[in-house]
Amino acid sequence: MSQPQKGVCAEPNLHAQYLLLNVVDDESDVIREKLARVLDIFEHYENEHFEAMVTGVVAVGAGYWSELYPGLIPEALTPFPQMQCEDRSAPDTTTDLFIQIRADRLDICHAIGIEIMGLLHLHVELVEQVRGFRYLDGRDLNGYIYGADNPRGMKRREVAVVSDEAPEFAGGSYLHVQRYRHDLRRWNTLSARQKEQVMGLTQEHNLPSAEQSDSSHCVRASTNDPQSDLPSLVKQGMPYGDLNEQGLVFVSCAASSQPFKAMLHSQIYGNSEGDYDRWLDFTSAQTGGAYFAPSVPFIRKLGVQ
Protein backbone atom coordinates (compact mmCIF):
# COMPACT_ATOMS: atom_id res chain seq x y z
CA MET A 1 0.00 0.00 0.00
CA SER A 2 1.13 3.56 -0.64
CA GLN A 3 2.59 5.33 2.37
CA PRO A 4 0.19 7.81 4.02
CA GLN A 5 1.51 10.87 5.80
CA LYS A 6 2.35 9.92 9.36
CA GLY A 7 -0.01 12.40 11.00
CA VAL A 8 -3.12 10.91 9.36
CA CYS A 9 -3.22 7.77 11.51
CA ALA A 10 -1.05 8.93 14.43
CA GLU A 11 -2.08 8.46 18.03
CA PRO A 12 -2.72 11.64 20.08
CA ASN A 13 0.08 14.01 21.03
CA LEU A 14 0.43 16.59 23.78
CA HIS A 15 0.72 19.65 21.51
CA ALA A 16 -0.29 20.79 18.04
CA GLN A 17 0.12 23.73 15.73
CA TYR A 18 -2.34 24.24 12.87
CA LEU A 19 -1.35 26.48 9.94
CA LEU A 20 -3.94 27.66 7.39
CA LEU A 21 -2.33 29.27 4.36
CA ASN A 22 -3.32 30.90 1.07
CA VAL A 23 -0.94 30.86 -1.88
CA VAL A 24 -0.24 34.36 -3.25
CA ASP A 25 1.54 33.54 -6.52
CA ASP A 26 1.09 31.20 -9.47
CA GLU A 27 4.37 29.33 -9.16
CA SER A 28 2.74 25.93 -8.73
CA ASP A 29 5.91 24.02 -9.58
CA VAL A 30 7.73 25.81 -6.75
CA ILE A 31 4.91 25.09 -4.29
CA ARG A 32 4.93 21.39 -5.22
CA GLU A 33 8.68 21.25 -4.67
CA LYS A 34 8.49 23.06 -1.34
CA LEU A 35 5.67 20.86 -0.02
CA ALA A 36 8.00 17.92 -0.56
CA ARG A 37 10.59 19.79 1.48
CA VAL A 38 8.02 20.28 4.26
CA LEU A 39 7.97 16.48 4.54
CA ASP A 40 11.77 16.64 4.90
CA ILE A 41 11.37 19.07 7.81
CA PHE A 42 9.01 16.68 9.58
CA GLU A 43 11.38 13.78 8.96
CA HIS A 44 14.39 15.74 10.26
CA TYR A 45 12.71 16.65 13.55
CA GLU A 46 11.30 13.16 13.92
CA ASN A 47 14.82 11.72 13.66
CA GLU A 48 16.57 14.39 15.74
CA HIS A 49 13.96 14.49 18.52
CA PHE A 50 12.48 11.01 18.50
CA GLU A 51 11.21 11.42 22.07
CA ALA A 52 8.88 14.20 20.89
CA MET A 53 6.86 11.79 18.69
CA VAL A 54 6.65 14.29 15.82
CA THR A 55 3.89 13.81 13.26
CA GLY A 56 2.68 16.05 10.47
CA VAL A 57 0.11 16.43 7.72
CA VAL A 58 0.26 18.57 4.58
CA ALA A 59 -3.15 18.94 2.90
CA VAL A 60 -4.35 20.85 -0.15
CA GLY A 61 -7.64 22.76 -0.22
CA ALA A 62 -10.49 21.64 -2.47
CA GLY A 63 -10.43 24.91 -4.41
CA TYR A 64 -6.66 24.97 -4.94
CA TRP A 65 -6.07 21.31 -5.78
CA SER A 66 -6.64 21.61 -9.55
CA GLU A 67 -4.24 24.54 -9.77
CA LEU A 68 -1.50 22.75 -7.86
CA TYR A 69 -1.98 19.30 -9.41
CA PRO A 70 -3.80 19.88 -12.73
CA GLY A 71 -5.47 16.85 -14.29
CA LEU A 72 -5.37 14.76 -11.10
CA ILE A 73 -8.48 15.11 -8.97
CA PRO A 74 -9.35 12.85 -6.02
CA GLU A 75 -12.80 11.43 -6.70
CA ALA A 76 -14.46 12.63 -3.47
CA LEU A 77 -12.70 15.99 -3.12
CA THR A 78 -15.52 18.54 -3.09
CA PRO A 79 -15.99 21.97 -1.50
CA PHE A 80 -16.68 22.13 2.22
CA PRO A 81 -20.39 21.36 2.79
CA GLN A 82 -21.50 24.77 4.03
CA MET A 83 -24.71 24.43 6.09
CA GLN A 84 -27.10 26.74 7.96
CA CYS A 85 -30.20 25.99 10.04
CA GLU A 86 -31.60 28.56 12.45
CA ASP A 87 -28.63 29.69 14.57
CA ARG A 88 -26.54 26.63 13.74
CA SER A 89 -24.03 27.00 10.93
CA ALA A 90 -20.98 25.44 9.31
CA PRO A 91 -19.19 28.14 7.27
CA ASP A 92 -16.82 27.40 4.41
CA THR A 93 -13.47 29.18 4.89
CA THR A 94 -11.27 26.65 3.07
CA THR A 95 -7.73 27.87 2.51
CA ASP A 96 -5.29 26.70 -0.16
CA LEU A 97 -3.14 24.73 2.26
CA PHE A 98 -3.55 23.20 5.71
CA ILE A 99 -0.55 21.99 7.70
CA GLN A 100 -0.88 20.12 10.96
CA ILE A 101 2.14 19.84 13.26
CA ARG A 102 1.95 17.63 16.35
CA ALA A 103 4.50 16.59 18.96
CA ASP A 104 4.86 15.88 22.65
CA ARG A 105 7.01 19.02 23.02
CA LEU A 106 5.64 22.50 22.48
CA ASP A 107 9.06 23.89 21.54
CA ILE A 108 9.39 21.33 18.75
CA CYS A 109 5.98 22.28 17.34
CA HIS A 110 7.10 25.91 17.40
CA ALA A 111 10.46 25.17 15.79
CA ILE A 112 8.85 23.17 12.98
CA GLY A 113 6.29 25.92 12.37
CA ILE A 114 9.01 28.56 12.15
CA GLU A 115 11.00 26.45 9.68
CA ILE A 116 7.96 25.72 7.50
CA MET A 117 7.00 29.39 7.36
CA GLY A 118 10.59 30.29 6.53
CA LEU A 119 10.41 27.90 3.59
CA LEU A 120 7.01 29.06 2.31
CA HIS A 121 6.81 32.72 3.29
CA LEU A 122 7.53 34.14 -0.18
CA HIS A 123 4.61 32.23 -1.65
CA VAL A 124 1.88 32.21 1.02
CA GLU A 125 -0.01 34.35 3.49
CA LEU A 126 -0.73 32.96 6.93
CA VAL A 127 -4.51 33.16 7.30
CA GLU A 128 -4.66 31.59 10.75
CA GLN A 129 -2.45 29.76 13.21
CA VAL A 130 -3.86 27.89 16.18
CA ARG A 131 -2.04 26.03 18.94
CA GLY A 132 -3.77 22.96 20.29
CA PHE A 133 -3.02 21.06 23.47
CA ARG A 134 -3.97 17.86 25.24
CA TYR A 135 -6.40 18.67 28.05
CA LEU A 136 -6.28 16.44 31.13
CA ASP A 137 -6.72 12.81 29.99
CA GLY A 138 -7.67 13.64 26.42
CA ARG A 139 -10.82 15.69 27.02
CA ASP A 140 -12.47 18.56 25.23
CA LEU A 141 -12.72 21.72 27.34
CA ASN A 142 -16.33 20.82 28.14
CA GLY A 143 -14.95 18.03 30.34
CA TYR A 144 -15.87 15.12 28.07
CA ILE A 145 -13.44 12.67 26.44
CA TYR A 146 -12.71 13.70 22.85
CA GLY A 147 -12.47 11.09 20.10
CA ALA A 148 -13.24 8.16 22.38
CA ASP A 149 -14.88 6.35 19.47
CA ASN A 150 -11.77 6.55 17.28
CA PRO A 151 -10.70 3.23 15.74
CA ARG A 152 -7.63 1.63 17.27
CA GLY A 153 -4.41 0.27 15.80
CA MET A 154 -4.48 -0.84 12.18
CA LYS A 155 -8.21 -0.06 11.99
CA ARG A 156 -7.25 3.61 11.89
CA ARG A 157 -5.62 3.13 8.50
CA GLU A 158 -8.61 1.19 7.19
CA VAL A 159 -10.88 4.11 8.12
CA ALA A 160 -8.67 7.12 7.37
CA VAL A 161 -6.69 6.19 4.26
CA VAL A 162 -7.73 5.74 0.62
CA SER A 163 -7.19 2.12 -0.40
CA ASP A 164 -5.26 0.73 -3.38
CA GLU A 165 -8.54 0.46 -5.28
CA ALA A 166 -7.90 4.11 -6.25
CA PRO A 167 -4.23 3.73 -7.28
CA GLU A 168 -3.50 7.38 -8.13
CA PHE A 169 -4.56 8.56 -4.69
CA ALA A 170 -3.92 5.46 -2.58
CA GLY A 171 -2.45 6.40 0.77
CA GLY A 172 -4.16 9.78 0.74
CA SER A 173 -6.83 11.02 3.12
CA TYR A 174 -9.79 13.42 2.99
CA LEU A 175 -9.52 16.02 5.74
CA HIS A 176 -12.19 18.33 7.12
CA VAL A 177 -11.14 21.06 9.51
CA GLN A 178 -13.32 23.28 11.70
CA ARG A 179 -12.48 25.63 14.54
CA TYR A 180 -15.22 25.69 17.15
CA ARG A 181 -15.56 28.36 19.81
CA HIS A 182 -17.15 27.17 23.05
CA ASP A 183 -19.36 29.17 25.40
CA LEU A 184 -17.97 27.51 28.51
CA ARG A 185 -19.35 30.11 30.89
CA ARG A 186 -22.88 29.16 29.82
CA TRP A 187 -22.02 25.47 29.64
CA ASN A 188 -20.77 25.45 33.22
CA THR A 189 -24.07 26.81 34.53
CA LEU A 190 -25.63 23.44 33.68
CA SER A 191 -26.04 20.69 36.24
CA ALA A 192 -24.33 17.32 35.74
CA ARG A 193 -27.67 15.84 34.65
CA GLN A 194 -28.25 18.60 32.11
CA LYS A 195 -24.76 18.08 30.67
CA GLU A 196 -25.49 14.37 30.31
CA GLN A 197 -28.69 15.21 28.46
CA VAL A 198 -26.73 17.33 26.00
CA MET A 199 -23.82 14.91 25.50
CA GLY A 200 -25.66 11.61 26.06
CA LEU A 201 -22.75 10.22 28.09
CA THR A 202 -21.53 10.23 31.66
CA GLN A 203 -18.73 12.73 32.11
CA GLU A 204 -16.37 10.73 34.29
CA HIS A 205 -16.36 7.37 32.51
CA ASN A 206 -17.78 8.20 29.06
CA LEU A 207 -20.55 5.60 29.37
CA PRO A 208 -24.02 5.86 27.80
CA SER A 209 -26.22 7.95 30.09
CA ALA A 210 -29.82 7.30 31.06
CA GLU A 211 -30.38 10.92 29.99
CA GLN A 212 -29.38 10.19 26.37
CA SER A 213 -31.87 11.18 23.66
CA ASP A 214 -32.00 11.60 19.88
CA SER A 215 -30.68 15.15 20.30
CA SER A 216 -27.64 14.12 22.36
CA HIS A 217 -24.25 14.89 20.88
CA CYS A 218 -23.06 11.27 20.93
CA VAL A 219 -26.09 10.26 18.84
CA ARG A 220 -26.14 13.11 16.34
CA ALA A 221 -22.34 13.16 15.84
CA SER A 222 -21.96 9.39 15.57
CA THR A 223 -20.00 8.26 12.51
CA ASN A 224 -20.35 4.51 13.00
CA ASP A 225 -20.84 2.48 9.84
CA PRO A 226 -23.90 0.25 10.49
CA GLN A 227 -22.37 -2.57 8.45
CA SER A 228 -19.05 -2.76 10.30
CA ASP A 229 -19.88 -0.86 13.52
CA LEU A 230 -16.59 0.98 12.99
CA PRO A 231 -16.36 4.78 12.98
CA SER A 232 -16.04 6.04 9.42
CA LEU A 233 -13.50 8.75 10.22
CA VAL A 234 -10.55 9.37 12.55
CA LYS A 235 -10.71 12.50 14.70
CA GLN A 236 -7.34 14.24 15.05
CA GLY A 237 -8.45 17.54 16.62
CA MET A 238 -7.40 19.13 19.91
CA PRO A 239 -8.62 21.86 22.27
CA TYR A 240 -7.19 25.36 21.97
CA GLY A 241 -7.59 28.59 23.88
CA ASP A 242 -6.49 31.21 26.35
CA LEU A 243 -8.31 33.14 29.07
CA ASN A 244 -10.39 35.03 26.50
CA GLU A 245 -11.44 32.33 24.03
CA GLN A 246 -11.62 28.55 24.23
CA GLY A 247 -12.71 25.85 21.84
CA LEU A 248 -11.77 22.87 19.72
CA VAL A 249 -9.93 22.51 16.43
CA PHE A 250 -11.84 19.64 14.82
CA VAL A 251 -9.81 17.65 12.29
CA SER A 252 -11.15 14.47 10.70
CA CYS A 253 -9.35 12.09 8.36
CA ALA A 254 -11.26 9.60 6.22
CA ALA A 255 -11.05 7.44 3.13
CA SER A 256 -13.99 9.42 1.70
CA SER A 257 -15.53 12.84 2.18
CA GLN A 258 -19.03 11.42 2.67
CA PRO A 259 -18.85 10.41 6.38
CA PHE A 260 -18.05 13.95 7.49
CA LYS A 261 -20.85 15.42 5.37
CA ALA A 262 -23.34 12.95 6.82
CA MET A 263 -22.23 13.68 10.38
CA LEU A 264 -22.42 17.45 9.93
CA HIS A 265 -25.90 17.20 8.38
CA SER A 266 -27.05 15.08 11.33
CA GLN A 267 -25.70 17.63 13.79
CA ILE A 268 -27.05 20.79 12.16
CA TYR A 269 -30.32 19.68 10.56
CA GLY A 270 -31.01 16.68 12.78
CA ASN A 271 -33.53 13.95 12.08
CA SER A 272 -37.04 14.14 10.69
CA GLU A 273 -38.32 15.06 14.15
CA GLY A 274 -36.03 18.09 14.34
CA ASP A 275 -33.64 16.58 16.87
CA TYR A 276 -30.37 18.44 16.19
CA ASP A 277 -27.11 18.22 18.15
CA ARG A 278 -27.78 20.05 21.43
CA TRP A 279 -24.05 20.62 21.96
CA LEU A 280 -24.30 23.19 19.15
CA ASP A 281 -26.26 25.37 21.60
CA PHE A 282 -22.98 25.81 23.48
CA THR A 283 -20.40 25.89 20.69
CA SER A 284 -20.27 27.40 17.21
CA ALA A 285 -18.10 26.74 14.17
CA GLN A 286 -16.00 29.78 13.26
CA THR A 287 -14.25 28.18 10.27
CA GLY A 288 -14.51 25.16 8.00
CA GLY A 289 -12.37 23.65 5.27
CA ALA A 290 -12.17 20.62 2.95
CA TYR A 291 -8.73 19.26 2.05
CA PHE A 292 -6.93 16.23 0.65
CA ALA A 293 -3.67 14.99 2.15
CA PRO A 294 -1.84 13.06 -0.59
CA SER A 295 0.43 10.13 0.16
CA VAL A 296 4.13 10.70 0.82
CA PRO A 297 5.18 9.19 -2.57
CA PHE A 298 2.62 11.39 -4.39
CA ILE A 299 4.00 14.61 -2.86
CA ARG A 300 7.63 13.59 -3.41
CA LYS A 301 7.14 12.40 -7.01
CA LEU A 302 5.25 15.51 -8.14
CA GLY A 303 7.55 17.76 -6.12
CA VAL A 304 10.54 17.00 -8.34
CA GLN A 305 11.29 19.92 -10.67
N, C-alpha and C positions, 0 to 999 in steps of 0.2 A: 504493500500500500504506500501511496505517496506520503511524505512526511509533513504532518500539520505543524503549524507554529506552536511552540511549546506552551504558550499562554492559553491556548484554546481549551486544553483538557487539564490544565494544572490544578492541583489542590490549592486551597486558600493560603494566602500570605498574610503578613502582618500589616503591610503598607502597600499603597498603590499611588500612581500618578497617571492621570488621564489627560491626554493632549488632543484637542480638536483643532484642526488646521484647515485653512483654505489656501489653495495654490494660486499664486498671483502672476504667474507667467505661463507661457505656452511651450516651455521646454520639457515636453513629456519624456523624451529620452533621458534627460538629466534626472528627472524625478524617479524614473524606473531604476536608474543606476544607484541613486542615493538611498532608495528604499532597501535595496540589497545591502547597502552598507549599514543601514540601521540594524539589520539582522546581525551583522558583524559586531556592532556595539553590544548588543545583547549577549552574544556568544563570548565576547571578551570579558565582560563583567561576570558572566556565569562561571567562567574558568578561573578568573582571578579572585573571586569572592564566592566560592562555592557554598560557604556557610550561609549566605544571604538568600539562597534558593531563588535566584533571579529568573523571572519569566517575562515574556513580552508578546504583544500582538500588534501587527501592522495591518490595518484594514482600510479599504478604499470605498468611498461613498458611492451610493447608487447613481447619483447624477454625474459623477466624475469618472466612473469606471471606463466608459466608452472612449473618453478622451485619452486616458492613460494607457489602456490596452485595447485599441481599436480592433474590431472584428471578433473579439473573444468576450462573450457575455455569459456569465453564469445564469443558468436557466431560471432560477427563482429569485434573482436579484431585481427587486422592484422598489419604487420609492417608499419611504416610511408611511405606514398606513395612518395618516392623520385622521383623528376622530374627535367628535364633539357631541355631547349629550347633556343638556342642562348646564350645570356648572362643572361637569367633568370633561376634561379634554386631554388629548395627546397631540401636541404640536409637532410639526415636522421642521427641524432645524438642522438637517443633515449637512455636515461639512464634507470637504473633499477627502480628508484623511482623518483617521482615528488611530491613535497609538496608545496602547495600554502598557504601562510599566508596573511590575509588581516585584516585591522582594520582602525579606524579613528584616531589612535595615532601611530606615528612612533616608539615611545619607546616600545609600546606593541608588535608591529611586531618584533622588535629587541629582546625583552625578550623571546618571544615564540621561535624564531629561535635559540637562545642560548640554551634554554632548550631542544629543539628537538635534536640539535646536541650533546648535552651532553648525551642524552639517546642513540643515535645511533652511536656515534663516533667510537666505537670499531669494528663496523661491516660495515661501509661505508666509501667511499671517497667522498668528496664534489667536484663535477665536475664543478659546476657553481652556483653562487648566484647572483641574480639580484634584486635590489630594484625598485619597481614601485611606481608611484605617480599620483594622480589626477591632471590634468593640466587644469587650468582655469575652465570652466564649463563643464568638461568632454570631452575635445578635445584631439586628437592626437597632436603631436608636429608640424604637418604640418598645424595646425590651423583649422582643420575640426573636427566636432563632431564624436566621436568614439562610435560605437555600437548603433547608433540611431535607427536602425531597430530591436533591441532586443525585444523579446516578453515581455509583461508586466504581472505582477501579477501571477496568477495560470497558465497562458499559458507558463510561463518559465519552470515549471515542466513538462508539456505535451511535450515540445520540448527537454528538456535536460536530462530527466530521463527515463531509461528503465522501461517499464510498467510491470504489473503483468502477462502478457502473457508469459514472460520468467521468471518463478518463482525463479530459482536459482540466477539470477542476477538482479531481480527487485530492483529498487532503485539505481542501479548503473548508471554510465555515462561514455561515451567514450570521452576522452580528446585528443586534439591535441594542441601541444605547439610549437611555433616558436618565435625566437628572431630576429626581423628585425632591421637593422641599416639604418638610414635615411641619405641621403645626403642633409641636410637642406640648406647648403650654395648654392648649385645649385638650389634647389627648390625655394629659396627666390629670385632668379634672374628672376623668371617668373612674368608676369603681372597677375592681378586678373582674366582676361579673360582666360589666358592660364591655370591657376590653375583650373578654372571651366571646361575647356576642359578635363583636366586630371581626375578630380574627378567626374564630371558630376552633381555637386551640387553647390549651392551658399554657400559661406563660412559662412556668418553671420547667416543665418536662416536655412541652411540645406535643401533647397528646390530644386526640379529638375531645372537644368539650361538649358537655350536655347542652350548652348554649348555642351550639353550631346551627346555622340555618342556611338557606339558599343564597343569602346575601353576605355570608361570611367570606372573608378574604381567602381562606384556604380552599374554599369551594370555587369561587369565581376565578381565582388565579391558578387553578390546577392545570397542569400541562400533561397529565398522565394520558398515555395512549391506551384506549380501552382494550386493544388487542394484546398488548404486551404488558400492560400495567407499569410500564417504564415512563418516566418523564420524557417529554419530547424535546427538551432543551436543557442546556447546562447554564446555571446562573453564576456569573463571575463578578457580580457587583460588590460594592462595599459602602459602608456609611462614610459621610464626609461632614464637615462642619466646624464652626467656631462658636463663640458665645452669642453671635448675632443670628446665624442661620445654620440649620441642621437638616440633613436629609440623607438620601441614598442615591448613589450612582448605580443604576440598574444596567447590567450588561448580560446579554444572553447569547449563547453560541449554539447553533443548531445545524443539522444537515439539510434543512430547508427553511424558507422564510415563513411557511404557513403556520407552524405552531405558535410563534409569537403573535401573529395577526389574530389567530383564534382566541388566544388568551386575552389580548387587549380588548377585543370586541366583547368578550364575556365580562370583563371588568367594567367597561364603560357603559355598554348598552344593557348588559344583563340578560336574563332569560325572558321568555314570553310573558312572565308575570311581573316584569319590571324589577326583578331582584338584581341590582348592580352591586359592585364591590364596595361595601361600607367603609373600608379603609380609605377609599378615595375622598371621604368626607374630612379626612385629617391629613391628607398629603396631596400634592398636586404636581403634575409633570411640568417642568419648566422648559425642557428640551426633549428632542427625540431624533434619532438618526438610524438609517439603514445602511449597512456596510457588508462587504465581503472580504474575508481574510484569506488570501490565497495560500497555497502550500509553500513551504520553504523552497523546493525545487522550482516552482513556478516563478517566484519573485527573483531567484538567482538567475535562472535561464533568461528571462526577459529583461533583466537588469544589466546584461552585458552589452556594452556599446560597440 
